Amino acid sequence: MCATRCSGSLAVRYGTMRDNVINLKVVLANGDVVKTGSRARKSAAGYDLTRLIIGSEGTLGVITEITLRLQKIPQYSVVAMCNFPTIKDAADVAIATMMSGIQVSRVELLDEVQVKAINIANGKNFPEVPTLMFEFIGTEAYSREQTLMVQKIASEHNCSNFVFAEDPEAKKELWKIRKEALWACFVMQPNLEAMITDVCIPLSRLAELISRSKQEIDASPLVCTVIAHAGDGNFHTVILFDPNKEEQRREAERLNHFMVHTALSMEGTCTGEHGVGTGKMKYLEKELGIEALRTMKRIKAALDPNNIMNPGKLIPPHVCF
């Protein structure tokens, strides 16, 4: 998780790995063991080596020890679920909720195809329409107050069937369907593989990106589902295809390419939490610029002159300085 600077549904409240690591111990290519910081809550001492290593995907060193920031377990929580006629309505509610200053801990969006997969996989009968899931935390009174505030926002955007749970088992059951969303897709289409997109954009553009992407995937012959960490603008599409059919693989890659370039045109990123590896290298120059990539290459050459640390990853091979 440190190597890819990843995150998940709670990032909207607590941040990504970048925000939750205090310091690291790292073995460099020459064998030096480096501790990147202290345990102080904040520091202005020198370069921020901790954040340099986080997200470096093994290209600068091997992480051997991690000091994490602890978070308090919330006193109380409420989980809510609501339905919408269109995916734009759902995205607009997520944006309006975040812009209102309500301190949600999770905001997850599922499209109607994903909900259908969940129903098939779990024997459920949820309305097969675009759906938002929320989690509110704090004191009992504060959590309930937030729930009612979001219910009011949702009612102004064609929401139907706003339900919430406070019982621990009921909450666990609701979040279980989100956590198992990917596996539900494989139950719905057991003989297919998945290509998963991972774009992230400024929150204000989320409804536009999802709407444009949804039009494109609905016109595609492939089965695709939409899942989004809607509170921070991170948007995934699960594109299901037969790996033995070249035309389906090309169509999956076309859809992924469309979403990445649409996100980059909105000042977003090609990868919100899954990392670069080799598959996203081709997008980095458009996103970051050649000067940023040359700077990365210089750092890589300084710390790993023999290119023995995960060679061929992260930095496009054509970049030189």
C-alpha positions as a printed Julia matrix, in Angstrom:
321×3 Matrix{Float64}:
   0.0     0.0     0.0
   2.87    2.38    0.72
   4.62    1.45   -2.52
   1.56    2.29   -4.64
   0.25    5.2    -2.51
  -3.16    3.56   -2.59
  -6.33    4.18   -0.63
  -9.94    3.04   -0.36
 -13.41    4.05    0.68
 -12.27    5.8     3.89
  -9.83    8.11    2.11
 -12.49   10.81    1.89
 -12.26   11.12    5.69
  -8.74    9.96    6.62
  -6.7    10.52    3.46
  -4.58    8.06    1.48
  -1.48    6.15    2.6
   0.48    9.36    2.02
  -1.46   10.98    4.87
  -1.27    8.07    7.32
   2.44    7.17    7.34
   4.69    9.0     9.81
   8.0     7.5     8.72
   9.58    4.56    6.93
  12.7     2.42    7.1
  14.0     1.76    3.58
  16.87   -0.29    2.16
  18.4     1.53   -0.82
  20.05   -0.02   -3.86
  23.56    0.39   -2.38
  22.55   -1.36    0.86
  22.16    1.77    2.99
  19.29    1.59    5.5
  17.5     4.94    5.73
  14.94    6.09    8.27
  12.89    8.8     6.57
  11.63   10.76    9.6
  10.82   10.92   13.28
   7.6    10.14   15.15
   6.75   13.82   15.57
   3.28   14.85   14.42
   4.86   17.45   12.12
   8.35   18.31   10.96
  10.09   20.82    8.68
  13.45   19.03    8.8
  14.84   18.58    5.31
  13.38   16.87    2.25
  10.22   14.83    2.78
  11.78   11.43    2.07
   8.75    9.6     3.46
   6.5    10.94    0.73
   9.2    10.43   -1.89
   9.24    6.7    -1.16
   5.46    6.38   -0.83
   4.19    5.76   -4.35
   7.64    4.93   -5.77
   6.5     1.34   -6.5
   9.75   -0.28   -5.41
  11.88    1.71   -7.85
  13.87    3.61   -5.19
  14.2     1.11   -2.37
  12.65   -1.71   -0.36
  10.36   -0.65    2.49
  11.11   -2.77    5.57
   9.38   -0.86    8.37
   6.38    1.48    8.5
   5.27    3.77   11.32
   1.57    4.48   10.91
  -0.63    7.22   12.33
  -3.41    5.7    14.45
  -7.02    6.85   14.08
  -9.6     6.74   16.84
 -12.43    4.25   16.38
 -15.59    6.36   16.07
 -18.05    6.3    18.95
 -21.07    5.84   16.71
 -21.89    5.42   13.04
 -24.87    5.41   10.69
 -24.89    3.81    7.23
 -27.34    5.13    4.63
 -28.34    4.03    1.13
 -30.41    5.93   -1.43
 -31.51    5.47   -5.05
 -31.67    7.82   -8.04
 -33.16    7.75  -11.54
 -29.85    8.73  -13.19
 -26.19    8.4   -12.37
 -25.79   12.18  -12.73
 -28.34   12.73   -9.94
 -26.35   10.4    -7.68
 -23.04   12.12   -8.5
 -24.6    15.56   -7.95
 -25.69   14.52   -4.45
 -22.19   13.28   -3.63
 -20.74   16.61   -4.78
 -23.36   18.67   -2.92
 -22.76   16.67    0.27
 -19.01   17.25    0.19
 -19.41   20.94   -0.72
 -21.78   21.43    2.23
 -19.01   20.62    4.7
 -20.69   17.52    6.14
 -17.94   15.26    7.52
 -18.83   11.92    5.93
 -16.45    8.99    6.3
 -17.53    7.19    3.12
 -19.47    8.08   -0.04
 -19.73    5.22   -2.52
 -21.59    5.23   -5.85
 -22.83    2.13   -7.7
 -24.55    2.13  -11.09
 -27.57   -0.01  -11.97
 -25.43   -2.74  -13.6
 -23.32   -3.1   -10.46
 -26.45   -3.3    -8.29
 -27.8    -6.01  -10.62
 -24.57   -7.98  -10.15
 -24.91   -7.65   -6.36
 -28.49   -8.9    -6.5
 -27.48  -11.92   -8.59
 -24.46  -12.78   -6.43
 -26.12  -12.32   -3.04
 -29.75  -13.19   -3.72
 -30.78   -9.62   -2.86
 -33.59   -7.52   -4.27
 -32.16   -3.99   -4.25
 -33.68   -1.56   -6.78
 -31.48   -1.82   -9.89
 -30.89    1.91  -10.26
 -27.9     4.2    -9.51
 -27.26    4.04   -5.78
 -25.28    6.03   -3.21
 -23.99    4.63    0.07
 -22.89    6.87    2.97
 -21.29    6.37    6.35
 -21.55    9.06    9.04
 -19.48    8.92   12.22
 -19.14   10.8    15.5
 -21.44   10.95   18.51
 -24.88    9.39   18.2
 -26.56   12.79   17.91
 -24.03   14.12   15.38
 -24.23   11.02   13.17
 -28.02   11.2    13.06
 -27.92   14.94   12.35
 -25.59   14.38    9.39
 -27.87   11.62    8.09
 -30.89   13.93    8.1
 -28.92   16.72    6.41
 -27.85   14.4     3.57
 -31.38   13.02    3.3
 -32.58   16.59    2.67
 -29.87   17.16    0.01
 -30.76   13.86   -1.68
 -34.48   14.72   -1.72
 -33.65   17.81   -3.79
 -32.06   15.58   -6.49
 -34.85   13.09   -7.25
 -33.84   10.63   -4.53
 -36.09    7.7    -3.7
 -35.97    5.04   -1.01
 -33.54    6.72    1.45
 -32.85    4.07    4.12
 -30.32    3.99    6.94
 -29.08    1.5     9.51
 -27.7     1.91   13.03
 -27.67   -1.72   14.15
 -24.11   -3.15   13.87
 -25.19   -6.26   11.94
 -27.4    -4.29    9.56
 -24.54   -1.86    8.85
 -22.12   -4.71    8.27
 -24.56   -6.32    5.82
 -24.93   -3.08    3.83
 -21.16   -2.51    3.54
 -20.6    -6.15    2.66
 -22.35   -5.63   -0.71
 -19.96   -2.8    -1.55
 -16.85   -4.67   -0.46
 -17.8    -7.68   -2.58
 -18.78   -5.64   -5.65
 -15.95   -6.92   -7.87
 -16.59  -10.57   -7.0
 -20.29  -10.02   -7.69
 -19.33   -9.08  -11.26
 -17.59  -12.43  -11.71
 -20.67  -14.26  -10.39
 -22.79  -12.41  -12.95
 -20.28  -13.14  -15.76
 -18.22  -16.12  -14.51
 -16.26  -16.75  -17.71
 -14.97  -13.22  -18.22
 -11.98  -11.24  -16.96
 -12.06   -7.68  -15.67
 -10.17   -4.57  -16.71
 -10.58   -1.96  -13.97
 -10.19    1.76  -14.63
  -8.98    4.08  -11.88
  -9.26    7.73  -12.85
  -9.62   10.56  -10.35
 -10.67   14.14  -11.06
 -11.52   17.34   -9.17
 -14.77   16.64   -7.34
 -16.61   19.44   -9.14
 -16.19   17.56  -12.47
 -17.28   14.12  -11.19
 -20.87   14.24  -12.47
 -19.67   15.3   -15.92
 -17.02   12.56  -16.14
 -19.34    9.81  -14.94
 -22.12   10.92  -17.3
 -19.81   10.98  -20.34
 -18.22    7.66  -19.41
 -21.62    6.07  -18.79
 -22.79    7.09  -22.28
 -19.69    5.51  -23.79
 -19.9     2.22  -21.89
 -23.66    1.88  -22.41
 -23.02    2.04  -26.17
 -20.33   -0.66  -25.91
 -21.09   -4.36  -26.51
 -19.17   -5.22  -23.32
 -20.74   -5.53  -19.88
 -19.41   -2.73  -17.66
 -20.19   -1.61  -14.13
 -19.48    1.71  -12.42
 -18.14    2.0    -8.87
 -16.89    5.31   -7.46
 -15.37    6.64   -4.27
 -17.6     9.59   -5.01
 -16.5    11.73   -2.07
 -13.03   12.35   -3.5
 -13.66   12.09   -7.23
 -12.17    8.61   -7.69
 -14.06    6.64  -10.34
 -13.74    2.98  -11.33
 -15.28    1.04  -14.18
 -15.19   -2.76  -14.17
 -14.99   -3.72  -17.85
 -15.78   -7.43  -18.35
 -14.35   -9.12  -21.45
 -13.37  -12.49  -22.86
  -9.53  -12.61  -22.95
  -9.68  -15.15  -25.78
 -11.45  -12.69  -28.09
  -9.06  -10.05  -29.36
 -11.84   -7.68  -30.41
 -13.2    -7.66  -26.85
  -9.76   -6.94  -25.37
  -9.3    -4.06  -27.81
 -12.73   -2.68  -26.91
 -11.89   -2.86  -23.18
  -8.63   -1.01  -23.82
 -10.48    1.6   -25.92
 -12.93    2.28  -23.09
 -10.11    2.56  -20.56
  -8.22    4.9   -22.91
 -11.35    7.05  -23.37
 -11.88    7.44  -19.62
  -8.23    8.25  -18.9
  -8.03   10.93  -21.59
 -11.38   12.39  -20.54
 -10.13   12.59  -16.94
  -6.83   14.2   -18.02
  -8.78   16.81  -20.02
 -10.52   17.71  -16.74
  -7.21   18.17  -14.85
  -7.5    14.72  -13.32
  -5.17   11.75  -13.05
  -4.86    8.41  -14.84
  -4.6     6.57  -11.5
  -6.24    7.62   -8.24
  -5.12    4.69   -6.11
  -3.96    1.65   -8.12
  -0.53    2.91   -9.15
   1.29    3.12  -12.49
   3.26   -0.13  -12.93
   3.69   -0.59  -16.67
   0.09   -0.2   -17.83
  -0.28    3.5   -17.02
   3.21    4.68  -18.04
   1.98    5.76  -21.45
  -0.28    8.39  -19.86
   2.26   10.01  -17.53
   3.81   12.47  -19.98
   0.43   13.94  -20.85
  -0.52   14.17  -17.18
   2.72   15.4   -15.62
   4.84   16.78  -18.47
   8.27   15.68  -19.66
  10.08   17.96  -17.17
   8.48   16.2   -14.19
   9.36   12.8   -15.66
  12.98   13.87  -16.23
  13.15   14.97  -12.59
  11.88   11.54  -11.51
  14.46    9.91  -13.77
  17.27   11.94  -12.15
  16.12   10.9    -8.66
  15.96    7.26   -9.8
  19.46    7.46  -11.33
  20.92    9.06   -8.19
  19.49    6.45   -5.79
  19.72    3.44   -8.11
  22.45    4.06  -10.72
  22.53    0.4   -11.77
  18.74    0.24  -12.21
  18.29   -2.86  -10.06
  15.22   -1.71   -8.09
  12.08   -2.88   -9.94
  13.44   -1.85  -13.36
  11.02   -0.96  -16.12
   8.29    0.32  -13.79
   6.76    3.75  -13.24
   9.05    5.89  -15.44
   8.48    5.58  -19.21
  11.56    4.09  -20.97
  11.84    6.95  -23.48
  12.53    9.53  -20.74
  16.16   10.61  -20.57
  18.06   13.59  -19.17
